[in-house]
Amino acid sequence: MTHLWVRAEQRANEERVGLTPEGAAALLAAGVRVTVEQSSVRAIGLEGYRAAGCEIAAENSWPEAPDDAVIFGLKELPEDGTPLHHRHILFGHAYKGQPAGQVLLRRFRAGGGTLYDLEYLVDDAGRRVAAFGYWAGFAGAAVALRCWAAQQDGGICGPVATHPSAAHLRAELEERLSTTGRPRPDAMVIGALGRVGSGAADLCDAMGVRVTAWDMAETAHGGPFPEVLDHDIFLNCILARPGTPVFVPASARTAPRRLRVIGDIACDPDSDFSPIKVYDRTTTWDRPALRVQDAPPLDVTAIDNLPSMLPVESSQDYAAQLLPSLLTLGDLEAGVWGRAKAEFDRHISEV
């Protein structure tokens, strides 16, 4: 019997989950054994999982799970250096040259485990089967607008937090923008036709922010892209990968520009292929803005778990997308799982 073990998230400000109680019930009906850890932070309560018939385990007990269990979480594992012997499903951020990713792969090699990276679960055509993209774009655009509003008051954006709903986020942001007394900024969105870009554009539209929407056709020439500097806000919604052009070169700090805020929603600053060259580290919920130039101000916001600002909606959306693939867990050598395993095998051989 396939055994899926849903672990509690251990990263700060992470309340999402990749399986809802309804999805758990579907897995159980299909003959999958489902264990769900208790969690002090998960946005979806444990009661629904218990009612569905899931086994309940202690919070953060996954290291002692049976060897044949598939451990399922979303964000990073604790960086304690221990060898990893289980099969894990998570966002590993390990295949693009990230230093922390190399450490993670060495832990899998030491323990003999396997990473099924959620970013690399793809269908026959190479398209991702599930993504948090829409809500990352939605929340990322909201944080960028908060950064812009803080600049209008001569400051820098303060801490951000979770919201019970998208409507709550919009209402709070509308009040914040209105208090600046300034006309709404404009924004450029690159990757506007994708899920991330559509979420960013929808939030901007809801806030009365005019959007210049670019996608592959507008960026095919490979740059440079001086138009980026002619907008108040730039929102990058394209994942870093080989061949990604540079949208914001290091010289943008001192170049003549209207640009005041960069929202790097794709958020891969330590990747070799990052298209934003004015910063080198992610920002946090406590300090969402990194000021990279003072006169005039240029702030970068790059939070790498943006969808968790709307944990219930983003969890429900993602879990619904992923469930059909979870229902095929019985054969981890074929389909989306086989392709993810092949990707892992290729990268771990290079560590």
C-alpha atoms as one frame of an Amber mdcrd trajectory, in Angstrom:
protein
   0.000   0.000   0.000   1.291   3.456  -0.914   1.828   5.555   2.225   1.723
   9.367   1.934   2.942  11.246   5.009   1.926  14.922   5.061   4.449  16.694
   7.266   3.993  19.944   9.158   5.793  22.899   7.612   8.746  24.023   9.694
   9.603  27.250   7.909   8.564  30.555   9.473   5.452  32.185   7.990   4.414
  29.025   6.188   0.808  27.980   6.767   0.047  26.258   3.459  -0.517  22.576
   2.805  -0.547  20.601  -0.432  -3.429  18.283   0.444  -6.897  19.253   1.661
  -9.174  16.973   3.706 -11.273  16.414   0.575  -8.161  15.355  -1.329  -7.133
  13.076   1.515 -10.532  11.395   1.369 -10.054  10.770  -2.354  -6.629   9.220
  -1.755  -7.970   6.999   1.011 -10.797   5.854  -1.245  -8.175   4.956  -3.857
  -6.334   2.748  -1.364  -3.564   5.153  -0.337  -2.614   5.228   3.328  -2.508
   8.861   4.484  -0.810  10.161   7.618  -1.100  13.854   8.494   1.106  15.451
  11.113  -0.337  17.782  13.680   0.638  21.386  13.011   0.586  24.495  15.128
   0.448  26.763  12.060  -1.393  25.007   9.215  -4.210  27.210   7.876  -6.490
  24.213   7.312  -7.406  22.539  10.595  -6.683  18.944  11.540 -10.327  18.078
  12.189 -11.146  17.606   8.522  -8.267  15.190   7.996  -9.257  13.181  11.063
 -12.869  13.032   9.869 -11.696  11.828   6.442  -9.977   8.871   8.102  -6.347
   9.963   8.015  -3.896   8.706  10.607  -2.605  11.538  12.793   1.066  11.836
  13.770   2.952  14.189  16.054   4.211  17.455  14.625   7.620  17.171  12.938
   7.813  13.414  13.495   8.484  12.616   9.828  12.150  11.598  10.389  10.794
   8.548  12.259   8.183   7.704   9.615   8.305   4.192   8.134  11.007   3.813
   5.522   8.460   3.209   2.769   6.483   6.401   3.472   6.581   9.203   0.926
   7.081  12.434   2.886   5.085  15.337   1.431   5.640  18.962   2.315   5.977
  22.222   0.456   8.928  24.272   1.637  12.429  23.512   2.853  13.405  20.903
   5.382  15.327  21.985   8.480  18.941  22.641   7.513  20.450  20.286  10.086
  22.677  18.358   7.713  21.143  14.962   8.458  21.145  12.349   5.672  17.748
  11.935   3.999  16.695   8.347   3.386  12.996   8.777   2.617  11.392   9.687
  -0.656  10.409  13.363  -0.348   7.991  15.542  -2.286   8.752  19.252  -1.848
  10.024  22.385  -3.560  13.760  21.704  -3.379  15.179  24.763  -5.181  18.189
  22.579  -5.896  18.637  22.368  -9.662  19.713  25.876 -10.685  23.035  26.218
  -8.950  21.649  27.429  -5.610  24.209  26.830  -2.827  21.587  25.596  -0.353
  20.248  23.278  -3.023  23.628  21.634  -3.419  23.684  20.974   0.327  20.221
  19.418   0.075  21.278  17.124  -2.757  24.310  15.984  -0.771  21.984  15.057
   2.094  19.919  12.912  -0.273  23.049  11.279  -1.633  24.267  10.537   1.909
  20.994   8.947   2.961  20.007   7.257  -0.278  16.677   9.083  -0.470  14.944
  10.640  -3.451  13.627  14.145  -4.153  10.491  14.508  -6.240  10.707  18.253
  -6.756   7.282  19.842  -7.077   8.632  22.383  -9.550   9.557  19.510 -11.883
   6.309  17.560 -11.863   5.428  17.948 -15.533   3.080  16.346 -18.027   4.020
  14.733 -21.337   4.340  18.169 -22.937   6.649  19.475 -20.219   4.050  21.687
 -18.536   3.896  21.796 -14.754   0.923  19.881 -13.413   0.444  22.167 -10.399
   1.701  25.588  -9.369   1.070  28.285  -6.806   1.793  30.845  -9.500  -1.442
  32.802  -9.538  -1.400  33.529  -5.813   2.340  34.252  -5.856   1.695  36.908
  -8.476  -1.308  38.287  -6.630   0.512  38.589  -3.301   3.786  39.713  -4.860
   2.128  42.604  -6.641   0.451  43.593  -3.379   3.790  43.699  -1.540   5.353
  45.755  -4.338   2.520  48.276  -4.049   3.061  48.447  -0.292   6.731  49.186
  -0.964   5.764  52.001  -3.329   3.296  53.432  -0.800   5.950  53.438   1.915
   8.281  55.387  -0.359   5.629  58.083  -0.825   5.809  58.672   2.923   9.613
  58.807   2.833  10.026  55.375   4.372  10.542  51.725   3.549   7.965  48.942
   3.674   7.321  47.428   7.090   6.424  43.832   7.940   3.769  41.916   6.012
   1.506  39.155   7.315  -1.034  36.535   6.278  -4.562  37.469   5.245  -7.715
  35.426   5.793  -8.825  36.081   2.214  -7.964  37.927  -0.984 -10.809  40.348
  -0.284  -9.227  41.232   3.051  -5.858  41.846   1.371  -7.420  44.097  -1.279
  -9.317  46.150   1.268  -6.246  46.687   3.430  -4.114  47.636   0.426  -6.739
  50.039  -0.912  -6.717  51.876   2.400  -2.910  52.014   2.405  -2.675  53.385
  -1.145  -5.372  55.956  -0.488  -3.499  57.380   2.492  -0.553  58.382   0.271
  -2.673  61.041  -1.455  -0.818  60.285  -4.704  -2.079  59.070  -8.084  -1.728
  55.358  -8.506   1.590  54.173  -9.970   1.922  52.193 -13.166   3.527  48.776
 -13.468   5.200  46.576 -16.050   4.559  42.839 -15.766   6.882  40.489 -17.651
   5.427  37.014 -17.986   1.933  38.466 -18.095   0.365  35.510 -19.916   1.466
  32.962 -17.319  -0.172  32.063 -14.034   2.139  34.284 -11.987   1.716  37.212
 -14.321  -2.052  36.883 -14.476  -2.245  36.989 -10.670  -0.026  40.078 -10.563
  -2.042  41.808 -13.267  -5.349  40.972 -11.566  -4.193  42.541  -8.286  -2.950
  45.634 -10.119  -6.235  45.966 -11.998  -8.178  45.669  -8.746  -6.070  48.496
  -7.272  -6.448  50.819 -10.260  -2.832  50.380 -11.339  -2.239  50.602 -15.087
  -0.335  47.563 -16.363   2.017  47.197 -19.312   1.746  43.476 -19.995   4.711
  41.799 -21.687   5.369  38.180 -22.449   7.482  36.130 -24.846   6.714  38.191
 -27.941   7.921  41.412 -26.347  11.080  39.900 -24.818  12.129  37.628 -27.708
  14.853  40.022 -28.887  16.786  39.300 -25.666  17.298  42.845 -24.453  18.287
  45.311 -23.323  14.900  46.475 -22.023  15.023  50.218 -21.261  11.228  50.253
 -21.032  11.482  48.633 -17.611  13.038  51.808 -16.234  10.136  53.906 -17.549
   7.622  52.405 -15.098   7.115  53.031 -11.392   6.978  49.316 -10.583   8.469
  46.318 -12.380   7.098  42.835 -11.638   9.183  39.896 -12.831   7.013  36.808
 -13.238   9.410  34.636 -15.267  11.357  31.817 -13.635  15.131  31.961 -13.918
  16.396  29.349 -16.342  19.118  29.012 -18.992  18.503  31.607 -21.697  16.431
  33.968 -19.551  17.436  37.512 -20.566  18.508  40.161 -18.088  15.625  42.554
 -17.473  17.281  44.763 -14.851  21.078  45.071 -15.196  23.292  46.222 -12.339
  23.626  49.594 -14.075  19.927  50.293 -13.436  20.752  51.497  -9.927  22.367
  54.677 -11.225  20.690  55.020 -14.619  18.013  57.689 -15.192  14.758  55.979
 -14.280  11.198  56.301 -13.091  11.528  52.830 -11.624  11.153  52.792  -7.849
  10.140  49.235  -6.942  11.114  45.843  -8.348   8.919  42.933  -7.367  10.938
  39.830  -8.245   8.036  37.463  -7.794   9.874  34.567  -9.445  12.481  35.190
  -6.749  15.655  33.300  -7.576  18.440  35.796  -6.791  21.149  33.222  -6.145
  20.459  31.367  -9.378  23.077  31.634 -12.104  20.280  32.727 -14.418  18.600
  35.462 -12.371  17.294  38.234 -14.662  17.477  40.882 -11.908  21.081  41.946
 -11.288  20.637  44.713  -8.701  20.283  42.410  -5.680  21.613  39.088  -4.419
  19.372  37.833  -1.613  15.728  37.229  -0.834  13.753  39.519   1.428  11.610
  38.459   4.376   8.180  38.983   5.855   9.709  41.127   8.583  11.781  43.137
   6.096  10.074  42.789   2.731  12.008  45.582   0.988  15.721  45.737   0.232
  16.864  49.243  -0.668  19.518  48.959  -3.368  19.757  52.668  -4.218  18.934
  55.770  -2.195  18.629  58.686  -4.597  16.111  58.235  -6.034  15.052  55.207
  -3.990  14.978  51.784  -5.572  13.575  48.938  -3.491  13.501  45.249  -4.346
  10.999  42.890  -2.777  11.678  39.182  -3.278   9.846  36.931  -0.823  10.046
  33.269  -1.787   6.850  31.991  -0.172   4.417  34.686  -1.271   1.350  32.424
  -1.662   1.424  31.773   2.080   0.130  35.300   2.587  -3.181  33.817   1.396
  -2.745  30.318   2.811  -6.288  28.982   2.583  -7.038  30.032  -1.006  -3.596
  29.138  -2.310  -3.651  25.723  -0.584  -7.074  24.856  -1.954  -6.104  25.902
  -5.475  -2.784  24.065  -5.500  -4.107  20.922  -3.850  -6.856  20.630  -6.465
  -4.270  20.868  -9.257  -1.946  18.312  -7.664  -4.490  15.694  -6.584  -4.703
  13.835  -9.938  -0.942  13.272  -9.765  -1.065  12.174  -6.129  -3.621   9.585
  -7.151  -0.907   7.978  -9.327   1.622   7.647  -6.473   1.384   3.891  -6.707
   3.825   3.996  -9.621   6.683   6.345  -8.809   8.668   5.172 -11.821   6.205
   6.389 -14.466   4.395   9.530 -15.536   4.997  12.770 -13.647   6.819  10.930
 -10.855   9.120   9.085 -13.220  10.043  12.313 -14.972  10.739  14.006 -11.624
  12.887  11.042 -10.565  14.882  11.272 -13.790  15.508  14.971 -13.131  16.708
  14.159  -9.620  18.971  11.369 -10.857  20.546  13.702 -13.419  21.333  16.422
 -10.891  22.486  14.225  -8.055  24.969  12.579 -10.395  26.625  15.991 -10.795
  26.970  16.723  -7.063
